[in-house]
Amino acid sequence: MSDDIRAEKPVLARADLIDMLAGLTGRDDEERSEMVDSMEIAWLAHCVEQRYGLPVDLTVEQLAGIRTVADAEDVLGKALAAARPAEGS
């Protein structure tokens, strides 16, 4: 993994999540449902941690709130922002 991605401010987009899910399910955006299951949520958290080199610590409430790809984008994006070290640290 390039240090360049880890040094940049993490920005998580729907396309990133769809690409990550395709690695698990083999389905592209046109073939998949908006809904995500628990295995897909765990896979996305793992992929995000690997890609950005930052821990994604989600609460039970946050996990329970992820039902769709859009939910995952919101929750994981916020978790990445929270995990990113402050500028100058």
N, C-alpha and C positions, 0 to 999 in steps of 0.2 A: 504494500500500500504506500502510495506516495505521501511524503510529509506535507506536500502542498495542500492536499485536501484537509489534513488535520489542522493546518495552520490557519486556514480560512474560516470565516464564520460559517457554521453549518447551516445550510439551507436545504430543507427537505421538501421535495415536490412530489406530487402524485405520480409523475412519470418514474421517479426513483423507486417509489414503493411498488409500482406495477412491475418494474424490472426485477426487483428483489423477489416478489411473489412468483414471477415467471420461473425463477431459479428453483423454486420449491415445487410448483404445480405444473410447469410446462405450458401454462396457458397465457396468452397475451391479453392485452386490455380489452379487445373486442370479444374474447371468449369467456371472460370472467365476470362473475357477479360483483356488485359493489360490496356485498357482505363479506366479512372475514371471520374465520373461525379461530378457536384458541391456538391451534397449531400454527396458523398463519401469523397470528399476533406474536407468538414466541419467536418465529422465524424472522419477522420484521425487526423486533428488538435486537436480536442477535446480529442481523445484517447491519443495522444502524451502528451498533457498537463497533463492529469490525471496520466498517467504512470510515467512520470518523474518529476512532480511537478514544471514544468518550463513553463513560458508563451511562446506561439508560436505566435508572432506578425508578420504577413505576409503582405507585401504590395500588392496593386492591381496587380502590375507587376508580383510579385512572384506567386500569385494565378492564374493569367492568364497563367503562364508558366507551370502549372501542368495539364498535359493531360493524363499521364500514371502512372502506379505504380512506374516505374523507376524515373520519374520526381518528384513524391511525396517523394520518398526516398532521392533524392538529395536536394530538397528545404527544406523539414522538417528537414533533418539531419543538414543542415547548420543553420537553425533557432534554433535548439537545441544547437548547438555549440555556437552560438552567445548569447543565453540566459543564458548559464551556468556561474555562478559567477567565477571570476578569482581565481586561487589558492591562498590561504592565505587570502581571503576576508571574 
